[in-house]
Amino acid sequence: MPRQSPIAFKHDRLRAGEPLRVLDLFSGCGGFSLGFDSAGYRIVGSLEKDPRASQTHAYNFFGITDPDDPHAAARDAKKVRPGELVRELGLDKDGANRAVDVILAGPPCQSYARVGRAKLREIANNPDAFLHDRRGRLYTELVRYVRALKPLVVVFENVPDVLNQAGVNVVEDICADLEAAGYVCRYTTLNAAHYGVPQMRERVFLLAYHESLGVEPSFPSPTHWIELPEGYQDARRAALGPTLRTGSTDSNARYMPTPGPSGEILPAVTAWDALRDLPVYTLSMKEAIRPGPRRFTQNLRYNQGRPTRFASLMRHWPGFEGDRTIRDHVIRRLPRDYPIFARMKPGEQYPHAHRIATELWNEKMEALGLKASDSDASSPNRERYESEKAKVVPPYDPEKFVDKWRKMAAGEPARTLTAHLGKDSYTHIHYDDDQARTISVREAARLQSFPDGFRFVGAMNAAFRQIGNAVPPLLARSLALHVAGEVGVTARDRFAPAGMALSAHSGDGASDDHVVAASTPSVEADA
Ligand SMILES: C[S@@+](CC[C@H](N)C(=O)[O-])C[C@H]1O[C@@H](n2cnc3c(N)ncnc32)[C@H](O)[C@@H]1O
């Protein structure tokens, strides 16, 4: 009897009620994976080049602590063949192309992210430049994996700029390749704040369903609502420019307008909803921070009081329940800037910070007996003037670094977190004037909707980078539930037995018996 095709085999498996098997390419620490896991999919493996991120994925999804385990091993997508990966992960019992039902892929976006403006200028002068950027071409690895492993569903995520690389829409190129391989493709932009994530993070999502499913992909409606600030709307318009000009009126267009609100909808989850129960950093805690790599050695207790519904979800996420303490509430040591943070108002950026620093310097100059004229080259106090000033005023030009800093507003979702958090975290200054600091690793994780029981391998910078790179799990979860409905699988929602609503609404804080008293232990750094 001829052997059944891999696609027919997968349809049989689904009819038998088995969970969809997911391979996460460019998995990072696993934000994308976590959303699908929560919706009842089975994460069977990942591909990731960064050793700490791949170890984080292995620990959280397979309970693996051995860095040499095949699940924890770092691999380069350009070097490893799909069949090889599946074999190494021990998934080839029925043949490599029968192992996986769903491929997730969020390739790195450095080559087309908005942060790379200099690079984009270069691209504008030479429209093909990004094609020569090796990271920009990583999507071709995705297509190679899809051709070889024949999943039923592909979900791709990236920055909105991928829609407009000097007029080139990279997602259309991916769609064309996937269609040639037998998939029906649709894409749109979604904002995480509209899916219960306390962060306004705009990303492109492409859904591709194998044509044998007979379904045209669509995208989930928002569960939460906030009107996005102008900057986000402008960025969306700029990214979509070429797509709307060339595709939207074509009946075959793969672009779908972003789903709008309909029916009952909750207000977006705010930064305050997300962070309020996390331990307060006192001045003495900040002073106890030593220079050097920051590791997660200190257990801190939650603040007293009833956690919001969102915080409760983060504490009790099935399979990732936190305990009574958190270990990764570590922050950067920035003694020069704490007084500036304290005086900044919500939403203020670097030019304001620089102005405040100048005020602080004027006050300090007086106390030190220095004068503005001491900055003159001829002044005998010049050296002292410059060295004292450097202790108060940051050196960056306020005209050039406008959005380098930003103080968060408690009453709205945070602005986009990026991998740059691994280098500095000035884009997310805590809204609390008394704490006057940048956000901690656990706070960044909360703002991405990672549950408190999700562990990050590596010290502070590595963890920040993994978090900033991730697809917010709650947004991924909305997509996962929606896809399950469209392809006709009954998702075994992990939240259902616990009666946990997808809602992360703050309005009716769920009661929580794990609330314990706040403490103020010092925070050590392992140098
Ligand atoms: C945007 S992040 C993906 C985040 C992930 N989707 C999540 O939700 O956590 C891109 C990841 O691709 C990884 N990467 C970059 N180049 C790679 C390559 N050649 N092979 C495998 N992984 C790579 C990076 O280390 C990074 O973790």
The ligand as an ORCA input file, in Angstrom:
! r2SCAN-3c Opt
* xyz 0 1
  C      13.121     38.505     17.443
  S      13.936     37.231     18.253
  C      12.682     35.994     18.372
  C      11.918     36.018     19.659
  C      10.954     34.869     19.831
  N      10.031     34.740     18.736
  C      10.164     35.001     21.129
  O       8.959     35.134     21.097
  O      10.779     34.960     22.218
  C      14.984     36.565     17.014
  C      15.885     35.439     17.504
  O      16.557     34.874     16.381
  C      17.816     34.418     16.833
  N      18.683     34.251     15.643
  C      19.322     35.202     14.930
  N      19.989     34.654     13.895
  C      19.772     33.325     13.970
  C      20.208     32.228     13.189
  N      21.004     32.404     12.144
  N      19.800     30.996     13.545
  C      19.001     30.815     14.622
  N      18.571     31.811     15.400
  C      18.947     33.051     15.083
  C      18.269     35.527     17.777
  O      19.258     35.052     18.669
  C      16.952     35.898     18.470
  O      16.805     35.203     19.685
*
